[in-house]
Amino acid sequence: MARRCTRATLIKDLKVKGTSETIKRGTLVKNIRLTGNRGEIECSTRQVKGLVLKTEFLKKGLIASAPFASISIAS
């Protein structure tokens, strides 16, 4: 079962595999859900839905619940 948190921000420009999209640093990611992998989350951006990102590329935004505490995200 996936747990939800609110938002985080990208700290690095990332090219999205399989598309011509590049998600820029500072982009807000929403609808964050934990995956089976400790270092990854599933989320959405304005450009791309159903995106899986490594937490090392995120900075905490508005945290709604404790599940985010179980993964490490740069502050």
ABEGO torsion letter per residue (X at the ends): XBBBBBBBBBABBBBBBGBABBBBBGBBBBGBBBBABAABBBBBBAABBGBBBBAAABBBBBBABAAAAABBBBX
